[in-house]
Amino acid sequence: MQLWPRSAEAPLRRLRRDKMVDTESTCDADTDTAVLAIADLYDQYRHPLLAYLTRIVGDSDMAEELCHNSFVKVLRHWPHRDQQKDVRAWLYRIATNTAYDELRRWHRRPCVPLPDTWDIVDERSDMATQVSEADAVRTALVQLPAHERVPLTMQMYADRNLNEIAAATAAPVNTVKARLHRARAHFQAVYQG
């Protein structure tokens, strides 16, 4: 059953990545340009955004899902975006809001911790040290509140400057500076304590 019947005279066109698109629904050049722009945005920012979301939520599977949801929202709201603003900041803002929403939902769910009864990596190896150090950093980051964790991960891991962080979090630059200062102090206390 077809939801949108296609007339016989409307041929299909092949766009990027071998996707078939009905010319009746995409008859103007603006739509083709938008599809290509979103595909380029996905190619360029998928991996950095995925790394950013992984650091925020602390789970790579959840981050993959959030990354997908963020790009779906970008696709849905592409025609309504402010074209004068930076697309990267807009994308990170969508991803940040999506992550915040998921973290809020996650905190409302009951959680049963699983015991850490297995050690696969030999503790004497250098790899084991790196893994344990990364786990300690990840654990410390997860313990920070989201309003501190997000700017800290954006600056430290995504190499964003204060203006980009302010645009992505919809906060003034001075607020971002204060949050980063508090986040660093809080991170050190959690990490060393």
Buried (B, 14 or more C-beta within 10 A) or exposed (E): EEEEEEEEEEEEEEBEEEEEBBEEEBEEEEBBEBBEEBBEBBEEBBEBBBBBBBBBBBBEEBBBBBBEBBBEBBBEEBEEEEEEEBBBBBBBBBBBBBBBEBBEEEEEEEEEEEEEEEEEEEEEEEEBEEBEEEEEBBEBBBBBEBBBBBBBBBBBBBEBEBEBBBBBBEBEEEBBBEBBEBBBEBBEEBBEE
